[in-house]
C-alpha cells in the first residue's frame, strides 16, 4: 500500500495555482460628506476620485492604501460619482454613484428660530420625494409639522439615527475668525452665500434642490376667532432694534387708519405693551389696540392670525408664521433686502437713496442691540426704516384689505 501511495504522489501534476486574493470591501456613505473606506488583506495603493456628476468636475482625490479611509470636506448634497482606481495601474476597480432610493437619510436643522424652521422645512419633503428615500428629520419644533408629513420620521435634536446612507445639516455657517477672515461663509457646509438669496434657499441648496417658494403644511388648528368683528394683527417687535420700523409715530398712524376704517387691531408680541422700555422702541405706548402681548403659546398666536383679515409685521418669526398660515402679510424691513424673505406678501422697503440691506452684507452682531454697521450713533442711525413713511404701509394694507 505504501508503494502505491508513493507512486500516485509522484505522478501528480503540479498545476502551480496562484493563491486566491482577498476581495476588497468598500464602505461608502454620505454622512456629513462623501466617505470611502477600503478593507482588504493585500497591500494595494488606491486613488479615490470624487466627481460631481452634474458638472463632471473632479472635486477631490486622495491616495490611500487598504484599511484606510478618506472623505470630502463638503458636507452638503452633491450628486457624487466615486471612482476607486489601482494607483499603480490606473485601472478603475470600483465605482459608486450616489443613489439614496430606499435608503435612510437624516436632515438636521441647526436653528431654533421660527422663521428659519418654517422657511426650510418644505424642502425636506421635496428631497424625500425626489430621491424616494426614507428621511429622518430633526428640528426644534417637530410638533408644527408631524401630523401633516406622514412619510417623514421625526426625531428630537441630539437623538441618534442608525443605518444612515447620508446626513445633511442645515444652518447659517460662518468660518471661525481665528482661521479665516471674519464674516465669511463656511463653503464646506453650504454651497452659496446664504445672505444673497431667500431664506428658504438655504435649505434647498444644502439639499441640492431647485429653489421655489413653498409654504409648510402646519398643524396649528383654527379653533375660531376670540375677537368679535374684523381685525388686523400687528407684531412690531423683533430680536434686534435694526429689525424695527423706526419711523417716529409710524405704527400709531397705521393703527389709527385701521380703526377709522372699522378694523380692530390686535397686538400679539411677546414684548409687553405698557412696558416703558419696549414702548419707547415704538415711539411710545400704542393706543387703539387690543392687547394680547406677553407669553402665549404659539398655537394661540396662530389662531389669532388664521382669523385675522391681515397681518402687519417686520422681519421676524411671527411674519413667517403668518405667511405659512396663509394670512395676508405686509412686511416692513429695511435692514434686509426684499429677496431675503418671501414673495407672497406686500413688502415695504427703504426709499431709493437711503442706506439699506446691511443684513445681507455684514454679519449681524446679535449682542449689540443698537447694531447699525455703517451709521451707528450718527444722525443716519436706522435711516433704512426711519425713512419709510406711514403712507407707504397704509397703501399696502389698503390693497390687501380692499380699502379704497
Beta strands, then each sheet from edge to edge (+ up, - down):
strand 1: 25-31
strand 2: 35-39
strand 3: 45-52
strand 4: 57-65
strand 5: 68-71
strand 6: 80-86
strand 7: 92-97
strand 8: 104-109
strand 9: 134-138
strand 10: 152-155
strand 11: 166-170
strand 12: 231-235
strand 13: 264-267
strand 14: 290-291
strand 15: 310-314
strand 16: 329-332
strand 17: 346-348
sheet 1: 5+ 2- 1+ 11+ 8+ 9+ 10+
sheet 2: 4+ 3- 6+ 7-
sheet 3: 14+ 13+ 12+ 15+ 16+ 17+
end
